[in-house]
Amino acid sequence: MAGMQFSRRVLARTIAAKLATEPSRQEHWMQVLAAYLIEQKRTGEADLLVTDIERELHVQAGILSVRVTSARPLSDVLRTALTKLLTAETQAKRVVLAEEIDSGLIGGLVARTPDAELDASVRTTLQRIATIN
């Protein structure tokens, strides 16, 4: 890859294919990608590229990456229900949750996939109510 410019789409497809077919070499492929971005002075594209790779993993391998932000840690029951809902809605073969806590949500959760967002937070509900006149 040295010296050549590849589009973000080509990079995402290539890295997603490698991650899907060689999961034991995930760290290696991410290091290769990071080195390429640094060499090509394209590190500003890293966040967008991660989203593109997540999208490609869903398309190529049926792996859906979901960032879940909640006011408190998810219970096992809620985690299982959310995984089942997302699997049914997206036909994913596997759902991978990345969880984080934000007490500012007050309650509920926000789940983000590369292509959609489910906002079931108390904060957003209260904001919607506040705008009703």
KETIDO-940629 format. One record per residue (C-alpha): x negated, y, z negated; residue in three letters. Coordinates in steps of 0.02 Angstrom, whole numbers, padded with zeros to 5 digits, always signed. Layout:
<sefis>
XYZALA;...
</sefis>
This chain:
<sefis>
+00000+00000+00000MET;-00150+00115-00018ALA;-00151+00262+00100GLY;+00022+00230+00171MET;+00179+00330+00133GLN;+00335+00225+00106PHE;+00510+00292+00082SER;+00591+00275-00089ARG;+00716+00153-00012ARG;+00578+00040+00055VAL;+00487+00045-00111LEU;+00646+00003-00207ALA;+00690-00143-00093ARG;+00514-00212-00099THR;+00491-00199-00287ILE;+00666-00266-00322ALA;+00631-00417-00211ALA;+00468-00449-00304LYS;+00552-00431-00474LEU;+00692-00548-00423ALA;+00580-00682-00349THR;+00434-00666-00471GLU;+00507-00620-00641PRO;+00352-00682-00731SER;+00250-00550-00638ARG;+00364-00404-00680GLN;+00227-00308-00771GLU;+00107-00332-00625HIS;+00230-00263-00497TRP;+00273-00114-00606MET;+00087-00076-00624GLN;+00066-00086-00435VAL;+00211+00033-00412LEU;+00146+00154-00544ALA;-00027+00155-00464ALA;+00050+00189-00293TYR;+00155+00334-00360LEU;+00003+00410-00445ILE;-00108+00387-00292GLU;+00022+00464-00177GLN;+00059+00605-00302LYS;+00243+00551-00309ARG;+00264+00525-00496THR;+00407+00651-00495GLY;+00510+00520-00403GLU;+00490+00388-00539ALA;+00661+00409-00621ASP;+00752+00408-00455LEU;+00651+00257-00399LEU;+00697+00161-00557VAL;+00882+00191-00520THR;+00854+00136-00339ASP;+00766-00023-00398ILE;+00909-00060-00519GLU;+01034-00037-00377ARG;+00932-00153-00264GLU;+00919-00285-00401LEU;+01109-00286-00410HIS;+01125-00301-00220VAL;+00985-00428-00195GLN;+00997-00536-00351ALA;+01161-00493-00437GLY;+01071-00418-00587ILE;+01164-00267-00655LEU;+01065-00148-00767SER;+01173-00049-00887VAL;+01117+00088-01006ARG;+01234+00090-01154VAL;+01232+00236-01274THR;+01337+00217-01430SER;+01362+00308-01595ALA;+01313+00151-01692ARG;+01231-00014-01645PRO;+01345-00125-01541LEU;+01422-00273-01629SER;+01398-00443-01550ASP;+01585-00449-01511VAL;+01581-00279-01421LEU;+01419-00323-01330ARG;+01499-00485-01267THR;+01661-00399-01217ALA;+01568-00262-01124LEU;+01459-00389-01034THR;+01614-00489-00981LYS;+01703-00331-00921LEU;+01553-00274-00819LEU;+01526-00447-00746THR;+01708-00458-00692ALA;+01713-00281-00620GLU;+01549-00292-00524THR;+01535-00479-00486GLN;+01360-00472-00561ALA;+01275-00639-00593LYS;+01189-00564-00744ARG;+01213-00404-00844VAL;+01063-00329-00934VAL;+01106-00202-01069LEU;+00982-00069-01126ALA;+01054+00000-01287GLU;+01021+00166-01373GLU;+01102+00259-01517ILE;+01167+00438-01510ASP;+01263+00486-01667SER;+01321+00642-01574GLY;+01446+00533-01482LEU;+01540+00521-01649ILE;+01609+00350-01598GLY;+01634+00241-01445GLY;+01507+00220-01306LEU;+01447+00276-01135VAL;+01393+00140-01012ALA;+01295+00191-00857ARG;+01255+00080-00708THR;+01155+00141-00559PRO;+01320+00184-00472ASP;+01450+00221-00607ALA;+01483+00281-00783GLU;+01610+00225-00912LEU;+01629+00360-01045ASP;+01731+00295-01192ALA;+01653+00410-01321SER;+01749+00504-01454VAL;+01651+00662-01412ARG;+01713+00663-01232THR;+01891+00624-01286THR;+01888+00771-01408LEU;+01816+00885-01272GLN;+01958+00835-01155ARG;+02088+00869-01288ILE;+02010+01039-01325ALA;+02032+01092-01142THR;+02218+01054-01139ILE;+02321+01213-01157ASN;
</sefis>
